[in-house]
């Protein structure tokens, strides 16, 4: 394998390992917080309460209430359990930006905007599941277990990909080639890549 391609492969392998490590640490830390005040804030205050407000704004006759982890309403509600609050999608996004070949300012800005994306997508998911359970319960399980999780991950991944393009940073197969071509002769590839690490 030519040296430039080897360097490229090694760099991206390092990012993949870093991504997996960051995500694992976040996920294990979140599991350790189960049942505590932080989990309650994320599930009740940041997920159930906004979803309840949206339901009452869209369909006032439903008379929904935020009761602990439950979006409660006469005729059928929705329990928001650990894993249904969108935190895993947020961890995926954080891990992706943590290892992305972008300046730190761009990473932070992209992640903060991504938090809003995750929140909006997850709130939409909750509304879809809430109204589906009330109107067509047979569709609830496939939507809850298969369709909506895929849509959430796909949307977050698409946002991350578009942010990389928007940030104007090279990535992909010709990443190393572009960086090498920008440097004067004799300057090392490793130095040219350092500003993106």
BAPA-137819 format. One record per residue: x, y, z of N, C-alpha, C, O, CB in turn; residue in three letters. Coordinates in steps of 0.001 Angstrom, whole numbers, plus 500000, padded with zeros to 6 digits. Atoms other than C-alpha are relative to their C-alpha. Glycine has a CB too. Layout:
XYZXYZXYZXYZXYZALA
...
This chain:
500854498798500000500000500000500000500884501243500000501800501333500817499037500011501238UNK
499191498783500013501451503405499113499897500739501323498875500672502005499571500914498857UNK
499954499313498710502456505534502082498854500975500211498250500955501284501295500731500134UNK
501106499070499754499861508311501553498694499291500322497953499723501205499802500891498801UNK
501233500730499721497034505783501441500054499345501374499043499275502072499747498943498922UNK
499848500591498672498399504065504526499744501048501076499052500776502057501405499391500167UNK
500212498933499034498484507371506389498524500372500086497997500611501173500833501226499630UNK
501427499682500020494927508107505310499198498946500734498342499272501556499499500132498568UNK
500724501089499357493677504686506390500239499999501501499311499781502280500412498658499401UNK
499685499979498575495481504950509729499293501151500701498811501000501824501507500106500211UNK
500674498860499400494039508402510359498513499754500205497968500074501262500199501221499145UNK
501433500248499876490466507343509688499715498859500960498696498880501650499396499696498640UNK
500174501071499025490890504125511684500078500552501417499323500140502298501057498904499794UNK
499908499368498690491978506243514620498733500751500359498295500732501509501177500940500043UNK
501242499276499739488881508382514252498850499044500308498017499328501169499639500881498803UNK
501052500995499743486635505308514123500127499455501418499134499333502135500075498842498972UNK
499775500504498642488209503934517299499644501067501026499025500773502048501467499553500181UNK
500327498905499096487922507342518953498504500207500119497986500442501211500655501275499535UNK
501458499871499990484269507589517947499368498943500888498521499256501725499440499895498580UNK
500564501093499215483483504180519441500298500170501486499448499893502332500542498662499510UNK
499618499825498598485378504983522641499190501108500665498704500935501782501492500309500108UNK
500768498890499436483653508339523190498545499598500208497960499880501254500084501232499086UNK
501400500423499880480221506857522520499825499013501153498852499106501902499515499364498683UNK
500099500991498935480876503938524888500077500658501379499318500306502282501106498955499853UNK
499868499304498720481999506241527704498720500775500336498246500735501471501209500956499968UNK
501241499244499779478933508466527283498848499067500362498080499345501283499639500819498750UNK
501102500928499765476567505502527151500103499353501377499102499235502084499974498924498918UNK
499816500607498680478052503831530230499758501019501110499195500682502152501412499410500126UNK
500227498953499004478002507127532119498505500267500167498024500464501283500733501296499600UNK
501442499772499940474338507628531234499297498867500749498381499115501534499422500137498584UNK
500594501136499303473461504133532442500272500081501501499438499673502309500542498682499434UNK
499674499861498581475225504881535731499127501044500684498972501024501905501465500367500166UNK
500846498942499441472929507905536182498535499597500066497689500407500445500139501263499181UNK
501392500456500041469762505807535844499337500163501368499892499776502397499929498528499545UNK
500768499827498775467135506722538421500322501260500775499691501540501794500212498840500873UNK
499601498798499271468828509947539457499329501267499496498453501234498632501479500166499922UNK
500606498716500323467992513618539198500273500421498558499420501043497924500509501063500950UNK
499673499619501374469786514084535854499109499261499008498605499851498053501479499715499699UNK
500875500766500881467830511281534216498572500542500058497904500648499030500023498510500380UNK
501352499453499865464588512708535599499871501321499230498860501567498573499651500212501493UNK
500050498732500727465433516136534190499918499759498498499116500385497806501227500859500333UNK
499978500260501438466212514721530745498672499417499530498129499843498511501147499048499645UNK
501217500681500446463142512477530577498760500829500272497944501040499375499872498650500681UNK
501233499273499662460520514508532422500011501438499493499146501841498716499791499996501505UNK
500005498565500297461520518151532069500335500315498543499737501206497940500979500708500900UNK
499544499663501354463279518058528694499316499189498906499497499484497725501483499799499904UNK
500642500838501018461169515392526948498489499935500168497744500293499256500573498600500045UNK
501445500182499795457757514686528492499268501339500042498219501489499416499740499225501297UNK
500683498700499868456879518285529388499844500706498644498738501145498330500777500908500971UNK
500185499381501315457593519739525902499031499216499106498235499815498383501342500129499303UNK
500907500810500816455783516809524241498556500208500429497656500253499590500370498514500096UNK
501352499740499493452763517402526479499483501346499511498326501476499112499982499958501536UNK
500396498672500498452720521065525528499644499947498519498670500567498093501128501022500230UNK
500274500117501432452868520162521832498666499301499749497884499733498903501131499239499302UNK
501271500722500167450010517668522146498825500906500317497846500934499571499959498750500899UNK
501100499102499620447816520208523935499872501182499043498784501736498885500207500513501423UNK
500069498924500981448717522854521362499369499516498696498611500247498058501396500566499733UNK
500526500548501250447879520578518412498567499519500163497711499776499317500878498854499512UNK
501341500559499742444854518834519938499601500336501433499775499499502319499970498441499764UNK
500361499597498631443567520763522996498976499075500658498955498942501881499457501407499987UNK
501042500860499439440654518340523409500556498736500647499840498054501381499019499620498922UNK
499398501212499435443078515543524361500253500153501500500181499175502244501314499672499279UNK
499738499716498579443889517198527726501145499137500538500975498409501516498726499763500837UNK
498838500780499582447345515641528045500648500606501232500560501811501471501017499907498866UNK
499293499564498807449352515831531248501353499313500079501492498150499701499173499710501263UNK
498669500564499782453029515304532036500057499440501408500123500195502378501116501067499777UNK
499989500668498708453073512759534853501273499153500096501341498052499550498718499121500192UNK
498714500675499863456627511763535782500565499664498617500939500569497871499854498717500854UNK
499459500420501288457801509703532754498922499778498954499207499254497877500801498742500169UNK
501131500355500859454378509510531141499354501228499380499086502218500061498965499220500790UNK
500848499053500701452639511607528529498589499443500107498146498671499256500450500211498490UNK
501287500599499660449239510853530035498846500770499372498870501996499266499827499943501512UNK
501196499398500588445881511467528407498864498994500034499098497796499875500268500474498548UNK
501146500913500086442361510016528560499944499349498620500044500031497601498677500754500293UNK
500043500703501275442104507356525879501322499405499576501398498748498538499529500915498949UNK
498712500601500320445766506377525922501135500993500029501049502065499429499943499356498660UNK
498820499137499909449147507880526741501248499278499532501183498270498827500192500493501430UNK
498722500541500466452810507156526216501016500094501123501221501161501702500504500756498737UNK
498936500029499006455533506084528641501338500280499316501686499630498330500032498632500737UNK
498686499663500535458928507668527947501044499347500901501325499830501997500208501560499914UNK
499025500741499221461513505173529148501415500416499618501627501150498653499812498495499801UNK
498595499747500304465295505359529241500324499412498631500153498212498415500928499398501098UNK
499747500416501373466335505187525579499009500599499023499237500594497814499964498504499901UNK
501013499384500867463214506926524267500090501518499994499280502189499354498610499580500440UNK
499888498552499863464406510438525113500955500610498987501175501821498983500450500351501393UNK
499110499498501046466822510706522190501441500174500431502248500728499685499493501292499502UNK
498653499756499494469949510656524334501053499213499222502181499681499069500076499643501475UNK
499025500785500759471624507899522305500361500693498690501522500689498280499452498595499717UNK
499723499247501226471266509941519113500897501194500306501771501543499512498686500472499339UNK
499159498870499593472785512883520971501431499544500266502380500243499912499422500680501252UNK
498658500536499748475716510738522102500707499662498689501901499919498538499922498750500895UNK
499417500296501309476268509529518540500513501270499331501596501290498747498969499308499099UNK
499617498734500619476362513122517349501216500595500693502128501100500039498833500990500039UNK
498861499460499250478725514196520116501285499249499640502326499862499403499738499911501523UNK
498824500800500327481101511318519391500491500295498584501695500341498334499688498509500150UNK
499619499702501382481034512111515671500724501333499904501739501436499215498769500010499096UNK
499342498692500038481909515772516216501312499991500779502225500750500454499070501077500560UNK
498772500067499210484557514852518805501188499546499159502320499950499422499814499058501183UNK
498902500529500819486599513038516139499985500553498575500802500149497747499929498482499956UNK
500109499472501359485561515032513066501228500825499629501797501495500492498735500849499859UNK
498845499205500449488370516621510974499619501459499786499670501974498669500581499419498702UNK
500452498617500044487153520120511814500662500795501116501070500218502123498466500079500115UNK
499530499152498895488397523074513873499029499905501178497846499617500990500150501480499537UNK
500837500154498815487084523064517434498789500921499984497711500528500431500813500259501239UNK
501145499091500032484887526109516879498888499445499127497711499522499480500423501377499494UNK
500992500585500895483164524411513969499363498769500620498164498546500456500634499644498661UNK
500546501177499322482762521203515974498959500408501042497866499845501100501128499190500667UNK
500902499573498924481178523027518912498714500594499437497619500288499910500695501024500909UNK
501182499388500606478852525086516727499107498936499371497888498956499536500412501040498945UNK
500765501061500627477816522033514747499285499135501012498135498750500800500894499152499152UNK
500647500827498980477123520027517886498850500732500667497784500151500873501011499566501048UNK
501068499251499332475105522772519562498759500118499113497634499980499593500497501398500391UNK
501141499992500909472929523149516488499415498599499870498205498439499713500412500538498619UNK
500471501370500076472732519365516348499136499606501179498240498774501037501159499073499901UNK
500855500253498838471266519306519861498557500383499686497620499663500032500507500782501235UNK
501346499570500392468315521258518499499391499040498989498199498739499051500036501417499418UNK
500489500960500992468040518855515561499519498726500682498435498228500376501101499671498974UNK
500381501219499279467975515833517883498716500223500791497833499366500798501133499551500943UNK
501189499703499208465395517502520132498755500039499121497740499428499455500168501332500735UNK
501159499867500884463064518384517256499603498649499418498422498303499391500297500994498870UNK
500296501305500597463360514966515610499396499057501034498453498326500732501274499381499399UNK
500522500906498981462770513131518877498608500407500458497772499549500739500939499951501188UNK
501343499554499655459781515289519759498993499594498920497868499202499228499980501520500202UNK
500864500454501093458320514526516335499734498503500110498615498043499882500636500327498637UNK
500154501451499809458934510828516985498989499705501105498128498839500942501361499349500340UNK
500927500225498888457093511016520317498569500322499592497645499580499927500402500847501215UNK
501352499642500444454123512786518750499430498934499068498266498551499191500011501366499292UNK
500462501039500929453912510208515964499588498750500769498543498164500487501103499656498969UNK
500318501192499228453991507356518469498764500216500875497940499314501026501193499600500865UNK
501154499694499151451476509056520759498696499906499214497757499232499639500143501399500612UNK
501241500011500781448875509616518063499761498651499328498615498250499130500034501101498945UNK
500164501332500585449550506234516455499401499035501006498513498252500666501341499464499497UNK
500520500889498959448908504428519739498515500240500254497765499310500550500784500189501295UNK
501407499666499740445609506244520135499094499671498814497916499370499005499871501478500342UNK
500845500180501173444386505788516572500149498636499330499176498109498790500302501066499008UNK
499757501284500661445990502554515268501081499245500764502238499226500344500415500202498510UNK
499005500661499147447695500511518011500813498914499302501933498625499721499318499402501179UNK
499276501065500698448694497760515567501279500524499346502224499763499140499100499357498941UNK
498815499420500629451196500147513961501044500459501009502170500792500640499600501161499133UNK
499108499420498993452754501201517249501319499258500103502379499881500046499323500010501347UNK
498769500771499795455264498363517709500995500143498851502168500414499107499663498543500188UNK
499006499812501077456827498520514207500525501419499912501698501628499599499398499618498673UNK
499532498621500020456968502298514369500971500257501145502001500905500960498817500969500079UNK
499185499763498821458422502285517874501328499262499947502364499813500317499245499596501233UNK
498801500813499936460919499481517423500886500019498772502069499688498853499621498638500267UNK
499225500092501242462014499797513801500055501324499243501130501880499017499411498930499102UNK
500044498882500949460864502730511713500545501294500595501473501885500043498576500223499528UNK
499588498692499468461254505775513959501444500023500501502105501046500323499079500402501127UNK
498569499948499643464670504774515441500908500145498786501905500866498829500390498751500765UNK
499201499872501224466024504353511914499926501420499457500933501978499021499521498998498931UNK
500175498636500504464575507722510895500820500980500834501443501888500285498507500401500015UNK
499244499103499125466156509423513921501497499918499697502160500942499532499737499657501480UNK
498568500180500269469610507935513277500351500532498610501378501187498436500395498505500116UNK
499738499516501355469378508674509553500002501533499955500860502134499308498950499441499022UNK
500091498537500006468338512294510183501219500628500664501781501597500153498722500460500709UNK
498835499477499295471126512894512685501267499800499166502116500689499099500149499319501373UNK
498842500265500849473675511260510368500029500948498804501089501448498427499989498544499521UNK
500075499083501137472461513370507440500389501418500420501071502127499680498585499994499397UNK
499622498675499498472787516519509555501515500104500157502125501094499751499306500288501348UNK
498542499985499809476361515601510497500721500071498663501678500832498521500457498755500779UNK
499381499999501320477264514899506865499885501375499341500848501883498765499357498930499110UNK
500201498677500603475764518185505695500824501070500707501280502028500082498518500379500036UNK
499174499028499280477602520057508431501449499918499552502114500946499425499904499773501514UNK
498641500146500501480909518628507241500167500743498675501175501413498449500352498516499831UNK
499949499295501284480137519948503771499929501510500216500680502273499609498849499537499080UNK
500169498571499725478981523307505138501269500600500588501634501733500277498823500226500955UNK
498781499497499365482140523637507216501138500149499005502126500826499290500424499077501127UNK
499014499834501058484137523321503989501301499277500232502338499689499713500281501418499816UNK
498778500738499713486625520775505289500041498732499156499018498068498983500097499658501506UNK
499896501200500826487944517968503093499896498738500839500377498686501971501311500001499227UNK
500075501304499357487138514401504013499738498973498916499314499314497812498891499961501106UNK
500236501045500980486894511081502267501297499505499395502363499698499978499080500497498913UNK
498876500699500604489245509257499907501137500940499629502305500568499737499542499252498780UNK
498936499101500448491117512316498649500401501024501056501015502041500734499568500717498751UNK
499686499060498921491488514017502042501507500266500110501945501416500112499471499462501329UNK
498557499845499840495219513361502403500632500632498768501541501454498883500650498651500283UNK
499443499459501231495927514151498760499821501514499944500737502234499545499343499343498783UNK
500248498555500029494338517592499069500917500728500969501469501780500645498534500302500337UNK
499161499343499014496253518413502212501458500043499556502145501045499753499883499295501338UNK
498615500037500468499556517338500708500223501012498880501274501649498815500366498588499519UNK
499839499105501137498966519391497582500021501465500418500492502316499663498891499769499000UNK
500026498612499546498454522549499653501314500424500640501569501620500784498871500202500981UNK
498791499683499256501814522333501422501196500181499075501268499551498020500288498913501017UNK
498750499867500768505192523499500116500757498688500011500577497869500913500888501132500572UNK
499223501224500082507563520761499059500911499895501217501522500866501664500822499955498694UNK
499141500252498853509393519179501933499277500063501318499820499626502333501115500965500012UNK
500738499936498750506689519851504524499272498691500193498697498177499234499014501192500015UNK
500517501346499767505439516645506113498488499983499965497822500976500260500493499461501332UNK
501443500198500011501957515261505694499435500068501401498348500608501611499647498670499359UNK
500522500018498639501606514762509426499764501420500513498777501687501198500962499253500930UNK
500187498626499558502102518463510040498806500626499335498077501392499965501233500822499722UNK
501117499399500711499571519378507392498672499520500542497658500203500398500093499698498525UNK
501249500513499497496987517191509072499753500403501444498654500196501958499975498511499872UNK
500125499770498571497617518398512614498921501007500325498308500911501389501307500460500564UNK
500991498991499665495292521356512425498582499475499935497640500153500347500140501172499086UNK
501333500577500066492387519034511774499792498936501058498716498340501114499751499417498632UNK
500131501087499026493015516626514630499494500518501330499323499742502270501336499287500195UNK
